[in-house]
Amino acid sequence: MMERLWRDILGRFGQEVRLIRGEEAVEVQAMVQPLLDREDQEVHGALGMERRERLRYLGPVQTPLDLDTVVEWKGRQLRVSSVQLVGEGVCPHWRAVLYPRDEVMG
């Protein structure tokens, strides 16, 4: 039942997202939103702390992500910096942190 509820939530509030792995691309409904926690937006740079854009991804359990997945959202390409399957047994879904593809992870 919870799995159906999660599908309904993604159907209503999700956005079109394309997941690209190598030559394979899959379109899914997922939620992508900026991370608002300041700690998640700051990284150590050459001149001290720098602000970097980070986004949260919540997507369907049927379409896994990994660190090599490119996420296309609203015309932007994003990379996965961390990903985990959450809610197993209750309401499973993928949760990931994304960053702009052209940005180098430090």
N, CA, C and O atoms as CSV, one atom per row, in Angstrom:
chain,resi,resn,atom,element,x,y,z
A,1,MET,N,N,0.812,-1.191,0.000
A,1,MET,CA,C,0.000,0.000,0.000
A,1,MET,C,C,0.867,1.270,0.000
A,1,MET,O,O,0.591,2.213,-0.742
A,2,MET,N,N,1.907,1.287,0.830
A,2,MET,CA,C,2.779,2.464,0.891
A,2,MET,C,C,3.512,2.675,-0.434
A,2,MET,O,O,3.762,3.809,-0.842
A,3,GLU,N,N,3.853,1.567,-1.098
A,3,GLU,CA,C,4.522,1.694,-2.392
A,3,GLU,C,C,3.604,2.403,-3.389
A,3,GLU,O,O,4.048,3.252,-4.162
A,4,ARG,N,N,2.323,2.044,-3.360
A,4,ARG,CA,C,1.355,2.697,-4.242
A,4,ARG,C,C,1.222,4.179,-3.881
A,4,ARG,O,O,1.127,5.033,-4.763
A,5,LEU,N,N,1.215,4.473,-2.593
A,5,LEU,CA,C,1.135,5.862,-2.138
A,5,LEU,C,C,2.340,6.663,-2.652
A,5,LEU,O,O,2.189,7.800,-3.100
A,6,TRP,N,N,3.537,6.061,-2.583
A,6,TRP,CA,C,4.744,6.735,-3.078
A,6,TRP,C,C,4.643,6.995,-4.582
A,6,TRP,O,O,5.013,8.071,-5.052
A,7,ARG,N,N,4.139,6.008,-5.339
A,7,ARG,CA,C,3.946,6.202,-6.783
A,7,ARG,C,C,2.972,7.350,-7.041
A,7,ARG,O,O,3.182,8.157,-7.947
A,8,ASP,N,N,1.908,7.419,-6.242
A,8,ASP,CA,C,0.933,8.505,-6.394
A,8,ASP,C,C,1.570,9.865,-6.101
A,8,ASP,O,O,1.309,10.842,-6.803
A,9,ILE,N,N,2.399,9.922,-5.071
A,9,ILE,CA,C,3.090,11.174,-4.729
A,9,ILE,C,C,3.993,11.609,-5.878
A,9,ILE,O,O,3.985,12.775,-6.270
A,10,LEU,N,N,4.776,10.667,-6.420
A,10,LEU,CA,C,5.654,11.006,-7.547
A,10,LEU,C,C,4.840,11.408,-8.771
A,10,LEU,O,O,5.225,12.317,-9.506
A,11,GLY,N,N,3.708,10.726,-8.990
A,11,GLY,CA,C,2.854,11.074,-10.120
A,11,GLY,C,C,2.288,12.482,-10.007
A,11,GLY,O,O,2.124,13.174,-11.012
A,12,ARG,N,N,1.994,12.897,-8.800
A,12,ARG,CA,C,1.399,14.218,-8.593
A,12,ARG,C,C,2.439,15.332,-8.475
A,12,ARG,O,O,2.276,16.400,-9.065
A,13,PHE,N,N,3.499,15.086,-7.720
A,13,PHE,CA,C,4.473,16.143,-7.428
A,13,PHE,C,C,5.818,15.961,-8.135
A,13,PHE,O,O,6.649,16.870,-8.140
A,14,GLY,N,N,6.028,14.798,-8.725
A,14,GLY,CA,C,7.302,14.531,-9.380
A,14,GLY,C,C,7.460,15.326,-10.667
A,14,GLY,O,O,6.500,15.869,-11.214
A,15,GLN,N,N,8.688,15.376,-11.124
A,15,GLN,CA,C,9.023,16.074,-12.356
A,15,GLN,C,C,9.678,15.071,-13.293
A,15,GLN,O,O,10.208,14.049,-12.858
A,16,GLU,N,N,9.633,15.378,-14.583
A,16,GLU,CA,C,10.294,14.498,-15.541
A,16,GLU,C,C,11.797,14.597,-15.365
A,16,GLU,O,O,12.373,15.684,-15.385
A,17,VAL,N,N,12.414,13.450,-15.193
A,17,VAL,CA,C,13.856,13.349,-15.004
A,17,VAL,C,C,14.347,12.233,-15.909
A,17,VAL,O,O,13.689,11.202,-16.050
A,18,ARG,N,N,15.493,12.438,-16.515
A,18,ARG,CA,C,16.093,11.392,-17.347
A,18,ARG,C,C,17.350,10.902,-16.653
A,18,ARG,O,O,18.214,11.695,-16.278
A,19,LEU,N,N,17.447,9.583,-16.483
A,19,LEU,CA,C,18.626,8.957,-15.888
A,19,LEU,C,C,19.438,8.335,-17.011
A,19,LEU,O,O,18.920,7.532,-17.786
A,20,ILE,N,N,20.716,8.707,-17.101
A,20,ILE,CA,C,21.578,8.233,-18.186
A,20,ILE,C,C,22.722,7.428,-17.594
A,20,ILE,O,O,23.462,7.905,-16.734
A,21,ARG,N,N,22.851,6.190,-18.074
A,21,ARG,CA,C,23.965,5.314,-17.694
A,21,ARG,C,C,24.577,4.784,-18.980
A,21,ARG,O,O,24.015,3.904,-19.631
A,22,GLY,N,N,25.727,5.323,-19.337
A,22,GLY,CA,C,26.358,4.912,-20.591
A,22,GLY,C,C,25.485,5.322,-21.765
A,22,GLY,O,O,25.174,6.502,-21.928
A,23,GLU,N,N,25.087,4.352,-22.583
A,23,GLU,CA,C,24.236,4.612,-23.746
A,23,GLU,C,C,22.756,4.498,-23.411
A,23,GLU,O,O,21.911,4.847,-24.235
A,24,GLU,N,N,22.430,4.022,-22.228
A,24,GLU,CA,C,21.041,3.795,-21.831
A,24,GLU,C,C,20.466,5.017,-21.113
A,24,GLU,O,O,21.100,5.580,-20.221
A,25,ALA,N,N,19.260,5.416,-21.511
A,25,ALA,CA,C,18.571,6.535,-20.855
A,25,ALA,C,C,17.153,6.103,-20.507
A,25,ALA,O,O,16.471,5.472,-21.315
A,26,VAL,N,N,16.713,6.447,-19.298
A,26,VAL,CA,C,15.384,6.092,-18.817
A,26,VAL,C,C,14.726,7.347,-18.262
A,26,VAL,O,O,15.350,8.094,-17.507
A,27,GLU,N,N,13.470,7.584,-18.632
A,27,GLU,CA,C,12.737,8.720,-18.083
A,27,GLU,C,C,11.874,8.253,-16.926
A,27,GLU,O,O,11.190,7.234,-17.021
A,28,VAL,N,N,11.910,9.005,-15.828
A,28,VAL,CA,C,11.137,8.675,-14.633
A,28,VAL,C,C,10.520,9.947,-14.063
A,28,VAL,O,O,10.898,11.058,-14.436
A,29,GLN,N,N,9.575,9.770,-13.164
A,29,GLN,CA,C,9.037,10.859,-12.358
A,29,GLN,C,C,9.793,10.830,-11.039
A,29,GLN,O,O,9.823,9.799,-10.367
A,30,ALA,N,N,10.396,11.931,-10.666
A,30,ALA,CA,C,11.156,12.013,-9.420
A,30,ALA,C,C,11.043,13.430,-8.876
A,30,ALA,O,O,10.621,14.350,-9.575
A,31,MET,N,N,11.424,13.582,-7.631
A,31,MET,CA,C,11.459,14.914,-7.032
A,31,MET,C,C,12.913,15.349,-6.918
A,31,MET,O,O,13.748,14.622,-6.380
A,32,VAL,N,N,13.207,16.536,-7.426
A,32,VAL,CA,C,14.543,17.129,-7.324
A,32,VAL,C,C,14.351,18.509,-6.711
A,32,VAL,O,O,13.546,19.304,-7.194
A,33,GLN,N,N,15.095,18.791,-5.644
A,33,GLN,CA,C,14.962,20.078,-4.967
A,33,GLN,C,C,16.290,20.484,-4.353
A,33,GLN,O,O,17.086,19.623,-3.978
A,34,PRO,N,N,16.542,21.786,-4.245
A,34,PRO,CA,C,17.800,22.248,-3.645
A,34,PRO,C,C,17.910,21.810,-2.193
A,34,PRO,O,O,16.920,21.783,-1.462
A,35,LEU,N,N,19.116,21.471,-1.789
A,35,LEU,CA,C,19.370,21.214,-0.369
A,35,LEU,C,C,19.490,22.562,0.318
A,35,LEU,O,O,20.237,23.430,-0.133
A,36,LEU,N,N,18.773,22.736,1.385
A,36,LEU,CA,C,18.774,24.029,2.067
A,36,LEU,C,C,19.744,24.084,3.231
A,36,LEU,O,O,20.038,25.165,3.740
A,37,ASP,N,N,20.245,22.932,3.660
A,37,ASP,CA,C,21.181,22.889,4.781
A,37,ASP,C,C,22.510,23.492,4.347
A,37,ASP,O,O,23.138,23.003,3.408
A,38,ARG,N,N,22.931,24.526,5.011
A,38,ARG,CA,C,24.154,25.249,4.641
A,38,ARG,C,C,25.383,24.337,4.608
A,38,ARG,O,O,26.246,24.499,3.745
A,39,GLU,N,N,25.470,23.392,5.527
A,39,GLU,CA,C,26.630,22.495,5.562
A,39,GLU,C,C,26.747,21.689,4.280
A,39,GLU,O,O,27.855,21.419,3.817
A,40,ASP,N,N,25.607,21.298,3.697
A,40,ASP,CA,C,25.626,20.523,2.462
A,40,ASP,C,C,26.031,21.365,1.261
A,40,ASP,O,O,26.408,20.815,0.226
A,41,GLN,N,N,25.961,22.683,1.375
A,41,GLN,CA,C,26.266,23.577,0.269
A,41,GLN,C,C,27.695,24.112,0.311
A,41,GLN,O,O,28.130,24.772,-0.633
A,42,GLU,N,N,28.429,23.841,1.382
A,42,GLU,CA,C,29.779,24.381,1.515
A,42,GLU,C,C,30.824,23.274,1.431
A,42,GLU,O,O,30.668,22.209,2.028
A,43,VAL,N,N,31.888,23.541,0.685
A,43,VAL,CA,C,33.000,22.598,0.555
A,43,VAL,C,C,34.306,23.368,0.705
A,43,VAL,O,O,34.355,24.582,0.505
A,44,HIS,N,N,35.354,22.649,1.058
A,44,HIS,CA,C,36.667,23.278,1.169
A,44,HIS,C,C,37.228,23.521,-0.225
A,44,HIS,O,O,37.301,22.606,-1.046
A,45,GLY,N,N,37.624,24.760,-0.483
A,45,GLY,CA,C,38.227,25.118,-1.752
A,45,GLY,C,C,39.632,25.649,-1.530
A,45,GLY,O,O,40.123,25.659,-0.401
A,46,ALA,N,N,40.280,26.091,-2.598
A,46,ALA,CA,C,41.650,26.595,-2.516
A,46,ALA,C,C,41.761,27.821,-1.607
A,46,ALA,O,O,42.800,28.044,-0.985
A,47,LEU,N,N,40.696,28.610,-1.533
A,47,LEU,CA,C,40.725,29.831,-0.725
A,47,LEU,C,C,39.823,29.738,0.506
A,47,LEU,O,O,39.363,30.759,1.018
A,48,GLY,N,N,39.575,28.543,0.972
A,48,GLY,CA,C,38.701,28.366,2.136
A,48,GLY,C,C,37.380,27.730,1.743
A,48,GLY,O,O,37.303,26.997,0.757
A,49,MET,N,N,36.346,28.013,2.515
A,49,MET,CA,C,35.035,27.436,2.242
A,49,MET,C,C,34.402,28.099,1.021
A,49,MET,O,O,34.441,29.321,0.878
A,50,GLU,N,N,33.815,27.275,0.139
A,50,GLU,CA,C,33.137,27.765,-1.056
A,50,GLU,C,C,31.725,27.206,-1.078
A,50,GLU,O,O,31.471,26.103,-0.595
A,51,ARG,N,N,30.818,27.974,-1.640
A,51,ARG,CA,C,29.441,27.513,-1.775
A,51,ARG,C,C,29.308,26.729,-3.079
A,51,ARG,O,O,29.742,27.186,-4.137
A,52,ARG,N,N,28.712,25.558,-2.993
A,52,ARG,CA,C,28.464,24.716,-4.161
A,52,ARG,C,C,27.008,24.286,-4.155
A,52,ARG,O,O,26.450,23.960,-3.107
A,53,GLU,N,N,26.410,24.287,-5.307
A,53,GLU,CA,C,25.008,23.887,-5.406
A,53,GLU,C,C,24.870,22.376,-5.233
A,53,GLU,O,O,25.595,21.603,-5.859
A,54,ARG,N,N,23.950,21.971,-4.394
A,54,ARG,CA,C,23.624,20.562,-4.175
A,54,ARG,C,C,22.114,20.418,-4.237
A,54,ARG,O,O,21.373,21.293,-3.790
A,55,LEU,N,N,21.667,19.294,-4.803
A,55,LEU,CA,C,20.241,19.037,-4.920
A,55,LEU,C,C,19.916,17.655,-4.372
A,55,LEU,O,O,20.744,16.745,-4.419
A,56,ARG,N,N,18.716,17.510,-3.857
A,56,ARG,CA,C,18.235,16.220,-3.347
A,56,ARG,C,C,17.369,15.570,-4.424
A,56,ARG,O,O,16.549,16.234,-5.058
A,57,TYR,N,N,17.560,14.279,-4.622
A,57,TYR,CA,C,16.772,13.479,-5.561
A,57,TYR,C,C,16.015,12.433,-4.762
A,57,TYR,O,O,16.601,11.742,-3.929
A,58,LEU,N,N,14.714,12.312,-5.008
A,58,LEU,CA,C,13.891,11.242,-4.451
A,58,LEU,C,C,13.187,10.594,-5.628
A,58,LEU,O,O,12.397,11.238,-6.318
A,59,GLY,N,N,13.475,9.304,-5.859
A,59,GLY,CA,C,12.931,8.661,-7.042
A,59,GLY,C,C,12.469,7.244,-6.811
A,59,GLY,O,O,12.661,6.685,-5.732
A,60,PRO,N,N,11.851,6.657,-7.840
A,60,PRO,CA,C,11.230,5.340,-7.718
A,60,PRO,C,C,12.245,4.227,-7.485
A,60,PRO,O,O,13.351,4.244,-8.025
A,61,VAL,N,N,11.843,3.265,-6.671
A,61,VAL,CA,C,12.708,2.137,-6.332
A,61,VAL,C,C,13.019,1.280,-7.564
A,61,VAL,O,O,14.062,0.628,-7.614
A,62,GLN,N,N,12.131,1.278,-8.546
A,62,GLN,CA,C,12.312,0.436,-9.735
A,62,GLN,C,C,13.456,0.904,-10.632
A,62,GLN,O,O,13.910,0.152,-11.494
A,63,THR,N,N,13.923,2.131,-10.439
A,63,THR,CA,C,14.972,2.680,-11.300
A,63,THR,C,C,16.141,3.143,-10.437
A,63,THR,O,O,16.186,4.298,-10.014
A,64,PRO,N,N,17.093,2.235,-10.176
A,64,PRO,CA,C,18.216,2.583,-9.297
A,64,PRO,C,C,19.190,3.573,-9.936
A,64,PRO,O,O,19.304,3.663,-11.158
A,65,LEU,N,N,19.878,4.300,-9.082
A,65,LEU,CA,C,20.956,5.202,-9.492
A,65,LEU,C,C,22.256,4.658,-8.932
A,65,LEU,O,O,22.249,3.863,-7.992
A,66,ASP,N,N,23.375,5.086,-9.509
A,66,ASP,CA,C,24.686,4.830,-8.926
A,66,ASP,C,C,25.550,6.061,-9.184
A,66,ASP,O,O,25.083,7.042,-9.763
A,67,LEU,N,N,26.792,6.008,-8.758
A,67,LEU,CA,C,27.663,7.182,-8.871
A,67,LEU,C,C,28.010,7.536,-10.312
A,67,LEU,O,O,28.495,8.637,-10.575
A,68,ASP,N,N,27.770,6.616,-11.253
A,68,ASP,CA,C,28.037,6.883,-12.664
A,68,ASP,C,C,26.811,7.396,-13.415
A,68,ASP,O,O,26.898,7.688,-14.608
A,69,THR,N,N,25.686,7.507,-12.744
A,69,THR,CA,C,24.451,7.972,-13.378
A,69,THR,C,C,24.492,9.485,-13.575
A,69,THR,O,O,24.865,10.228,-12.667
A,70,VAL,N,N,24.108,9.932,-14.763
A,70,VAL,CA,C,23.911,11.357,-15.034
A,70,VAL,C,C,22.406,11.603,-14.977
A,70,VAL,O,O,21.628,10.886,-15.607
A,71,VAL,N,N,22.006,12.614,-14.224
A,71,VAL,CA,C,20.595,12.956,-14.072
A,71,VAL,C,C,20.324,14.229,-14.865
A,71,VAL,O,O,20.918,15.271,-14.588
A,72,GLU,N,N,19.427,14.150,-15.850
A,72,GLU,CA,C,19.015,15.338,-16.599
A,72,GLU,C,C,17.711,15.842,-16.005
A,72,GLU,O,O,16.734,15.101,-15.895
A,73,TRP,N,N,17.710,17.115,-15.623
A,73,TRP,CA,C,16.543,17.721,-14.989
A,73,TRP,C,C,16.467,19.181,-15.402
A,73,TRP,O,O,17.416,19.939,-15.205
A,74,LYS,N,N,15.347,19.569,-15.970
A,74,LYS,CA,C,15.126,20.955,-16.409
A,74,LYS,C,C,16.256,21.466,-17.301
A,74,LYS,O,O,16.702,22.604,-17.154
A,75,GLY,N,N,16.714,20.629,-18.219
A,75,GLY,CA,C,17.755,21.021,-19.155
A,75,GLY,C,C,19.166,21.020,-18.594
A,75,GLY,O,O,20.106,21.424,-19.278
A,76,ARG,N,N,19.321,20.571,-17.358
A,76,ARG,CA,C,20.646,20.548,-16.712
A,76,ARG,C,C,21.107,19.110,-16.535
A,76,ARG,O,O,20.295,18.200,-16.367
A,77,GLN,N,N,22.411,18.919,-16.574
A,77,GLN,CA,C,22.985,17.604,-16.302
A,77,GLN,C,C,23.643,17.625,-14.930
A,77,GLN,O,O,24.460,18.491,-14.621
A,78,LEU,N,N,23.261,16.641,-14.117
A,78,LEU,CA,C,23.735,16.555,-12.737
A,78,LEU,C,C,24.388,15.206,-12.505
A,78,LEU,O,O,24.011,14.208,-13.118
A,79,ARG,N,N,25.374,15.185,-11.614
A,79,ARG,CA,C,26.061,13.946,-11.223
A,79,ARG,C,C,25.590,13.540,-9.837
A,79,ARG,O,O,25.076,14.358,-9.074
A,80,VAL,N,N,25.772,12.269,-9.527
A,80,VAL,CA,C,25.394,11.726,-8.223
A,80,VAL,C,C,26.626,11.716,-7.326
A,80,VAL,O,O,27.647,11.128,-7.684
A,81,SER,N,N,26.541,12.366,-6.157
A,81,SER,CA,C,27.672,12.329,-5.219
A,81,SER,C,C,27.454,11.288,-4.130
A,81,SER,O,O,28.421,10.759,-3.581
A,82,SER,N,N,26.199,10.987,-3.809
A,82,SER,CA,C,25.891,9.902,-2.871
A,82,SER,C,C,24.482,9.413,-3.169
A,82,SER,O,O,23.630,10.173,-3.629
A,83,VAL,N,N,24.252,8.138,-2.903
A,83,VAL,CA,C,22.936,7.549,-3.177
A,83,VAL,C,C,22.688,6.406,-2.214
A,83,VAL,O,O,23.608,5.676,-1.845
A,84,GLN,N,N,21.434,6.260,-1.810
A,84,GLN,CA,C,21.076,5.127,-0.958
A,84,GLN,C,C,19.611,4.775,-1.151
A,84,GLN,O,O,18.777,5.629,-1.453
A,85,LEU,N,N,19.324,3.503,-0.968
A,85,LEU,CA,C,17.956,3.012,-0.977
A,85,LEU,C,C,17.417,3.182,0.434
A,85,LEU,O,O,18.020,2.685,1.385
A,86,VAL,N,N,16.305,3.868,0.586
A,86,VAL,CA,C,15.731,4.115,1.911
A,86,VAL,C,C,14.291,3.606,1.955
A,86,VAL,O,O,13.658,3.400,0.921
A,87,GLY,N,N,13.794,3.411,3.166
A,87,GLY,CA,C,12.405,3.007,3.358
A,87,GLY,C,C,12.096,1.572,3.020
A,87,GLY,O,O,10.937,1.233,2.780
A,88,GLU,N,N,13.106,0.712,2.994
A,88,GLU,CA,C,12.865,-0.689,2.649
A,88,GLU,C,C,11.827,-1.302,3.575
A,88,GLU,O,O,11.858,-1.090,4.787
A,89,GLY,N,N,10.907,-2.064,2.993
A,89,GLY,CA,C,9.872,-2.730,3.763
A,89,GLY,C,C,8.668,-1.860,4.053
A,89,GLY,O,O,7.613,-2.375,4.422
A,90,VAL,N,N,8.800,-0.556,3.897
A,90,VAL,CA,C,7.680,0.343,4.182
A,90,VAL,C,C,7.311,1.128,2.926
A,90,VAL,O,O,6.226,0.957,2.371
A,91,CYS,N,N,8.214,1.979,2.494
A,91,CYS,CA,C,7.982,2.837,1.331
A,91,CYS,C,C,9.327,3.045,0.621
A,91,CYS,O,O,9.888,4.139,0.668
A,92,PRO,N,N,9.844,1.998,-0.036
A,92,PRO,CA,C,11.195,2.088,-0.600
A,92,PRO,C,C,11.301,3.101,-1.744
A,92,PRO,O,O,10.417,3.200,-2.595
A,93,HIS,N,N,12.403,3.848,-1.738
A,93,HIS,CA,C,12.706,4.784,-2.812
A,93,HIS,C,C,14.197,5.120,-2.762
A,93,HIS,O,O,14.873,4.855,-1.768
A,94,TRP,N,N,14.692,5.703,-3.843
A,94,TRP,CA,C,16.092,6.114,-3.918
A,94,TRP,C,C,16.216,7.561,-3.480
A,94,TRP,O,O,15.438,8.423,-3.890
A,95,ARG,N,N,17.215,7.812,-2.633
A,95,ARG,CA,C,17.531,9.176,-2.213
A,95,ARG,C,C,18.986,9.430,-2.599
A,95,ARG,O,O,19.869,8.623,-2.307
A,96,ALA,N,N,19.222,10.563,-3.258
A,96,ALA,CA,C,20.584,10.881,-3.704
A,96,ALA,C,C,20.849,12.368,-3.525
A,96,ALA,O,O,19.924,13.176,-3.437
A,97,VAL,N,N,22.127,12.710,-3.474
A,97,VAL,CA,C,22.567,14.103,-3.503
A,97,VAL,C,C,23.242,14.309,-4.851
A,97,VAL,O,O,24.109,13.532,-5.252
A,98,LEU,N,N,22.832,15.367,-5.541
A,98,LEU,CA,C,23.331,15.662,-6.882
A,98,LEU,C,C,24.107,16.970,-6.881
A,98,LEU,O,O,23.915,17.824,-6.015
A,99,TYR,N,N,24.981,17.111,-7.860
A,99,TYR,CA,C,25.714,18.366,-8.064
A,99,TYR,C,C,25.848,18.598,-9.565
A,99,TYR,O,O,25.780,17.636,-10.331
A,100,PRO,N,N,26.036,19.841,-10.015
A,100,PRO,CA,C,26.151,20.118,-11.445
A,100,PRO,C,C,27.275,19.303,-12.082
A,100,PRO,O,O,28.357,19.166,-11.510
A,101,ARG,N,N,27.009,18.771,-13.260
A,101,ARG,CA,C,27.959,17.877,-13.934
A,101,ARG,C,C,29.296,18.544,-14.218
A,101,ARG,O,O,30.337,17.891,-14.152
A,102,ASP,N,N,29.285,19.833,-14.533
A,102,ASP,CA,C,30.538,20.516,-14.885
A,102,ASP,C,C,31.369,20.886,-13.667
A,102,ASP,O,O,32.473,21.411,-13.809
A,103,GLU,N,N,30.856,20.620,-12.479
A,103,GLU,CA,C,31.580,20.917,-11.244
A,103,GLU,C,C,32.394,19.688,-10.834
A,103,GLU,O,O,31.891,18.566,-10.885
A,104,VAL,N,N,33.612,19.891,-10.440
A,104,VAL,CA,C,34.473,18.792,-10.011
A,104,VAL,C,C,34.254,18.555,-8.528
A,104,VAL,O,O,34.302,19.490,-7.729
A,105,MET,N,N,34.013,17.297,-8.159
A,105,MET,CA,C,33.849,16.968,-6.738
A,105,MET,C,C,35.205,17.002,-6.065
A,105,MET,O,O,36.180,16.457,-6.581
A,106,GLY,N,N,35.263,17.653,-4.896
A,106,GLY,CA,C,36.514,17.739,-4.158
A,106,GLY,C,C,36.596,16.737,-3.058
A,106,GLY,O,O,37.597,16.686,-2.343
